[in-house]
Amino acid sequence: MESWLLIAFDSTQQALRAEMLLEYADIEIDLYPTPKTITAGCALSIQFPKEELMSVQQIMKQEHVEIRGIYYKDNKDRYICIEE
């Protein structure tokens, strides 16, 4: 089973911008409703394979995309922030 991480955003504009940039970089992503347990200003989040973490972080930093955080889901279905 492939492990996925989730990026949460404070604005829809940033989420859609990140979606475009990650798709352009050929990174497999899915738009996903932001889980209620994550406090964010945007109802959209992006899921991506854990193996792409470094590439995603680099793109977000280089392109100045504002994110709320990057999260993983633990074995108790809790979202844990690994980067803000």
Backbone torsions as a table, in degrees:
resi	resn	phi	psi	omega
1	MET	NA	131.2	-178.7
2	GLU	-79.0	137.2	177.7
3	SER	-90.7	138.0	-179.1
4	TRP	-119.0	148.9	172.5
5	LEU	-113.5	167.2	-175.9
6	LEU	-133.4	134.7	174.1
7	ILE	-105.9	128.2	174.8
8	ALA	-106.6	150.1	-175.1
9	PHE	-127.6	160.6	175.2
10	ASP	-93.6	-12.6	179.1
11	SER	-145.0	149.1	177.4
12	THR	-63.6	-36.2	179.3
13	GLN	-57.9	-44.6	179.8
14	GLN	-68.2	-37.5	178.8
15	ALA	-63.3	-45.2	-179.4
16	LEU	-69.1	-34.9	176.1
17	ARG	-65.0	-44.8	178.5
18	ALA	-63.0	-41.2	178.0
19	GLU	-56.7	-48.3	-179.5
20	MET	-60.7	-46.5	-177.7
21	LEU	-64.5	-42.4	-178.1
22	LEU	-70.8	-38.5	175.8
23	GLU	-64.5	-40.9	178.3
24	TYR	-61.3	-33.7	179.2
25	ALA	-82.8	4.4	178.7
26	ASP	64.5	33.4	176.0
27	ILE	-95.1	130.2	-180.0
28	GLU	-68.8	121.8	-179.6
29	ILE	-137.0	162.4	170.8
30	ASP	-136.4	134.8	169.4
31	LEU	-75.2	141.1	-170.3
32	TYR	-146.2	139.4	175.5
33	PRO	-61.9	135.5	178.9
34	THR	-64.1	125.0	179.2
35	PRO	-59.0	145.6	-177.9
36	LYS	-62.3	-24.7	-179.0
37	THR	-76.5	-10.6	177.2
38	ILE	-102.4	119.9	178.4
39	THR	-81.9	112.8	-179.8
40	ALA	-147.8	157.6	-178.8
41	GLY	-85.0	-0.2	-176.2
42	CYS	-127.2	139.6	-179.3
43	ALA	-81.9	-6.1	-179.9
44	LEU	-107.1	137.7	172.6
45	SER	-128.5	167.6	178.1
46	ILE	-121.8	129.0	173.4
47	GLN	-98.6	145.4	177.5
48	PHE	-151.4	156.9	-179.9
49	PRO	-64.0	140.0	-179.4
50	LYS	-54.0	-34.4	-177.9
51	GLU	-64.1	-18.1	-178.2
52	GLU	-94.6	7.0	-174.0
53	LEU	-53.1	-49.9	-176.7
54	MET	-63.2	-40.7	178.2
55	SER	-64.1	-43.7	179.9
56	VAL	-63.1	-46.2	179.1
57	GLN	-59.3	-42.6	-179.3
58	GLN	-63.2	-44.8	180.0
59	ILE	-64.2	-44.8	-179.0
60	MET	-61.0	-39.9	-179.4
61	LYS	-71.7	-48.9	-177.8
62	GLN	-61.4	-36.8	-175.7
63	GLU	-95.6	4.6	176.8
64	HIS	56.4	42.9	176.7
65	VAL	-82.6	127.0	-179.5
66	GLU	-85.2	122.5	179.7
67	ILE	-119.8	155.6	173.6
68	ARG	-79.9	-40.1	179.0
69	GLY	171.2	168.5	173.6
70	ILE	-114.0	133.3	-171.7
71	TYR	-129.7	154.0	167.2
72	TYR	-125.0	157.4	179.9
73	LYS	-98.9	122.9	-179.5
74	ASP	-81.4	-179.6	-176.2
75	ASN	-71.8	-3.5	175.5
76	LYS	-108.9	18.6	179.4
77	ASP	60.8	30.3	174.1
78	ARG	-101.5	143.4	176.9
79	TYR	-91.5	124.6	-178.2
80	ILE	-112.3	127.3	-179.7
81	CYS	-77.7	128.0	176.3
82	ILE	-107.9	-13.0	177.5
83	GLU	-158.2	137.3	175.6
84	GLU	-114.4	NA	NA
